[in-house]
Amino acid sequence: MSNKLYYSNPFLKSWKTNIKEIREENNRFILQLEETAFYPEGGGQPSDIGSINGVKVIDVQEKEDLIYHLVDRLPEENTVSCEIDWKRRFDHMQHHSGQHLLSAVCIELYDVHTMSFHLGADTVTIDLNVKQLSNRQLDHIEHQANLYIYENRPIKSYMVAKEELSKLPLRKIPDVEDNIRIVEINGIDTSACCGTHVESTGQIGIIKCLKTEKHKGGVRLYFKCGFRALKDYGQTHQVLMSTGAKLNANRDTLPSRIEQMEMEQKQLQKELSETKEKLFSSLGQELLKEQKNNGLIVRYFDDYTMKDLQLITKAIFTEKEGMTILVSNTEKRILLAQSGGFSLDCGAILKEHLKQFEGKGGGSKVQGQAMFKTEEQLVGFVNLIEKTLLS
């Protein structure tokens, strides 16, 4: 058994010990120490990282009550100085204790239970056995959790035997039979847990519920605690201030300013669509003068998008039946269309020749589109289709 210092002193950052065992796997080394404060991955909590005599600890795992440390190279001495990445560890402690508190409050207020917990580098979540949580309920949960943080209630851990479990108000009965570790938030929560925790709710700092989403028939709740929540607030504040400065608005007036801009954009879009409709109607008349004997029109455009080409085609076919090959040089895309009175199958002819020019696309009988990597491929394909239709 490894001597687990992270249980006896979760705030231990550095210590000295001896290497007990060395094993090599896949050009890396696995060390077992006489005693360790490196927490191994487990219980939803990632492993600690840090260093052993300056050698980086990449991962820590536990197997059969033994703790194994993965390193890239061997320390030069058997007696080693170990140091934990404390910023990472304390973040994990804040979030693990925060999760216990949040889960307890969900039960207390709405009888909603936590099914699983994920603590990642970017996101922290709990999955809840409820179909949905309203914004009002979420605010209520967040508020109550933070009230308990401000009360600075003690958090303690201790070991119990299996026969003692029935005497405890456990949130969930553990699966383990031996070495059952209990983490208790005074007057709020009692749970079996193998993770590292802060000493009081005040050290969690703050709990901020970010959002919820549907997940496997339940609700996934995203949240952040402590320094991570503070950093997130700082980043959000910077974005808000920067955006407000650009739009000449503050936090209170920013929503109405954005709403005003959306209305202005819709009006501009409407005016643009009306202008394009007139322009493309005139352009359609011009292109009809280029129509070949079989009804085919071919034209390259430098500034128009695929959506524009579809509107131009519609303007042409409104006036007269025919076939079009319209090309967007900027997007390296082609629109092949026919008004409906021709035997040409646009989608089929595209698929027949696309592979030859490394193009991608397809479509229906009356309209198809394709895109290409290079201008050379685009022009080659257009020439082939035009030649095919004129033959």
Secondary structure in CASP SS format (residue, H / E / C, confidence):
PFRMAT SS
TARGET T0000
AUTHOR 0000-0000-0000
METHOD secondary structure of the structure
MODEL  1
M C 1.00
S C 1.00
N E 1.00
K E 1.00
L H 1.00
Y H 1.00
Y H 1.00
S H 1.00
N C 1.00
P C 1.00
F C 1.00
L C 1.00
K C 1.00
S E 1.00
W E 1.00
K E 1.00
T E 1.00
N E 1.00
I E 1.00
K E 1.00
E E 1.00
I E 1.00
R E 1.00
E E 1.00
E E 1.00
N C 1.00
N C 1.00
R E 1.00
F E 1.00
I E 1.00
L E 1.00
Q E 1.00
L E 1.00
E C 1.00
E E 1.00
T E 1.00
A C 1.00
F C 1.00
Y C 1.00
P C 1.00
E C 1.00
G E 1.00
G C 1.00
G C 1.00
Q E 1.00
P C 1.00
S C 1.00
D C 1.00
I C 1.00
G E 1.00
S E 1.00
I E 1.00
N C 1.00
G C 1.00
V E 1.00
K E 1.00
V E 1.00
I E 1.00
D E 1.00
V E 1.00
Q E 1.00
E E 1.00
K E 1.00
E C 1.00
D C 1.00
L E 1.00
I E 1.00
Y E 1.00
H E 1.00
L E 1.00
V E 1.00
D C 1.00
R C 1.00
L C 1.00
P C 1.00
E C 1.00
E C 1.00
N C 1.00
T E 1.00
V E 1.00
S E 1.00
C E 1.00
E E 1.00
I E 1.00
D C 1.00
W H 1.00
K H 1.00
R H 1.00
R H 1.00
F H 1.00
D H 1.00
H H 1.00
M H 1.00
Q H 1.00
H H 1.00
H H 1.00
S H 1.00
G H 1.00
Q H 1.00
H H 1.00
L H 1.00
L H 1.00
S H 1.00
A H 1.00
V H 1.00
C H 1.00
I H 1.00
E H 1.00
L H 1.00
Y H 1.00
D C 1.00
V C 1.00
H C 1.00
T E 1.00
M E 1.00
S E 1.00
F E 1.00
H E 1.00
L E 1.00
G C 1.00
A C 1.00
D C 1.00
T C 1.00
V E 1.00
T E 1.00
I E 1.00
D E 1.00
L E 1.00
N C 1.00
V C 1.00
K C 1.00
Q C 1.00
L C 1.00
S C 1.00
N H 1.00
R H 1.00
Q H 1.00
L H 1.00
D H 1.00
H H 1.00
I H 1.00
E H 1.00
H H 1.00
Q H 1.00
A H 1.00
N H 1.00
L H 1.00
Y H 1.00
I H 1.00
Y H 1.00
E C 1.00
N C 1.00
R C 1.00
P E 1.00
I E 1.00
K E 1.00
S E 1.00
Y E 1.00
M E 1.00
V E 1.00
A C 1.00
K H 1.00
E H 1.00
E H 1.00
L H 1.00
S H 1.00
K H 1.00
L C 1.00
P C 1.00
L C 1.00
R C 1.00
K C 1.00
I C 1.00
P C 1.00
D C 1.00
V C 1.00
E C 1.00
D C 1.00
N C 1.00
I E 1.00
R E 1.00
I E 1.00
V E 1.00
E E 1.00
I E 1.00
N C 1.00
G C 1.00
I C 1.00
D E 1.00
T E 1.00
S E 1.00
A E 1.00
C C 1.00
C C 1.00
G C 1.00
T C 1.00
H C 1.00
V C 1.00
E C 1.00
S E 1.00
T H 1.00
G H 1.00
Q H 1.00
I H 1.00
G C 1.00
I C 1.00
I E 1.00
K E 1.00
C E 1.00
L E 1.00
K E 1.00
T E 1.00
E E 1.00
K E 1.00
H E 1.00
K C 1.00
G C 1.00
G E 1.00
V E 1.00
R E 1.00
L E 1.00
Y E 1.00
F E 1.00
K E 1.00
C E 1.00
G H 1.00
F H 1.00
R H 1.00
A H 1.00
L H 1.00
K H 1.00
D H 1.00
Y H 1.00
G H 1.00
Q H 1.00
T H 1.00
H H 1.00
Q H 1.00
V H 1.00
L H 1.00
M H 1.00
S H 1.00
T H 1.00
G H 1.00
A H 1.00
K H 1.00
L H 1.00
N C 1.00
A C 1.00
N C 1.00
R C 1.00
D C 1.00
T C 1.00
L H 1.00
P H 1.00
S H 1.00
R H 1.00
I H 1.00
E H 1.00
Q H 1.00
M H 1.00
E H 1.00
M H 1.00
E H 1.00
Q H 1.00
K H 1.00
Q H 1.00
L H 1.00
Q H 1.00
K H 1.00
E H 1.00
L H 1.00
S H 1.00
E H 1.00
T H 1.00
K H 1.00
E H 1.00
K H 1.00
L H 1.00
F H 1.00
S H 1.00
S H 1.00
L H 1.00
G H 1.00
Q H 1.00
E H 1.00
L H 1.00
L H 1.00
K C 1.00
E C 1.00
Q C 1.00
K C 1.00
N C 1.00
N C 1.00
G C 1.00
L E 1.00
I E 1.00
V E 1.00
R E 1.00
Y E 1.00
F E 1.00
D C 1.00
D C 1.00
Y C 1.00
T C 1.00
M H 1.00
K H 1.00
D H 1.00
L H 1.00
Q H 1.00
L H 1.00
I H 1.00
T H 1.00
K H 1.00
A H 1.00
I H 1.00
F H 1.00
T H 1.00
E H 1.00
K C 1.00
E C 1.00
G C 1.00
M E 1.00
T E 1.00
I E 1.00
L E 1.00
V E 1.00
S E 1.00
N C 1.00
T C 1.00
E C 1.00
K C 1.00
R E 1.00
I E 1.00
L E 1.00
L E 1.00
A E 1.00
Q E 1.00
S C 1.00
G C 1.00
G C 1.00
F C 1.00
S C 1.00
L C 1.00
D C 1.00
C H 1.00
G H 1.00
A H 1.00
I H 1.00
L H 1.00
K H 1.00
E H 1.00
H H 1.00
L H 1.00
K H 1.00
Q H 1.00
F H 1.00
E C 1.00
G C 1.00
K E 1.00
G E 1.00
G E 1.00
G E 1.00
S C 1.00
K C 1.00
V C 1.00
Q E 1.00
G E 1.00
Q E 1.00
A E 1.00
M E 1.00
F C 1.00
K C 1.00
T C 1.00
E H 1.00
E H 1.00
Q H 1.00
L H 1.00
V H 1.00
G H 1.00
F H 1.00
V H 1.00
N H 1.00
L H 1.00
I H 1.00
E H 1.00
K H 1.00
T H 1.00
L H 1.00
L H 1.00
S C 1.00
END
